[in-house]
Amino acid sequence: MESRRLTSDDLPEFLDLVLQHTKMQRSDFDASTLDLEKTFDQYYGSFNDEVMVSATRVAEFKSQPAYLIGPYYLKRNLLKTFSWKPESGNPAQSFWEAITTDMAKKGRYTAYYTRSIDKWPERMRRNGRDFFSALGIKDDWVRYIEEIVPAGKRSQYELHDAIMMKREWPVAVMVVKICMRNSMRNHLYKLEEDDN
């Protein structure tokens, strides 16, 4: 599995993959309303035998050393049952390694993502099949829930509102910040709390 930032040559295949999807945040959503061609240079894709099987947006913030990951688009019928585990055929580990390696080179060790809070992802989390558990990155990264935005509301914070596309979603959505642990960063400085 190869994952990399997409180029203009990938645009037709990318649009075909994304426009198959009719949901976002577990809610009906028309992806054609997004200005995909304008933000295309922010996407990473995963390829299996040179066929694009997933894509995700990585938007770098201008005012802080962080970035946004998501939404995540997966080729239809690629998996029989959805799982983040690499052995399932999900390319998540490949794209995660490509993204975090590229961002760390730029001094970006903090990422944001959003996800709906409903039964399906919560069940995956309880069963240890969530993204962090399945990819085995819990020792290197720490998650913080910065806000839970109730269904039908917009975030009160400018950054979170932008991350949530300045929309009200019909489901509750959490805004999560994930930080690479200090021991994994290239600062060559150790904090006292890292000594444990």
Buried (B, 14 or more C-beta within 10 A) or exposed (E): BEBBBBEEEBBEBBBEBBBEBEEBBBBEBEBEEBEBEEEBEBBBBBBBEEEBBBBBBBBBBEEEEBBBBBBBBBBEEBBEEEBBBBEBBBBBBBBBBBBBEBBBEEEBBBBBBBBBBBEEBEEBEEEEBBBBBBBEBEEEBEBEEBBEBEEEEBBEBEBBBEBBBEBEBEBBBBBBBBBBEBEBEEEEEEEEEEEE
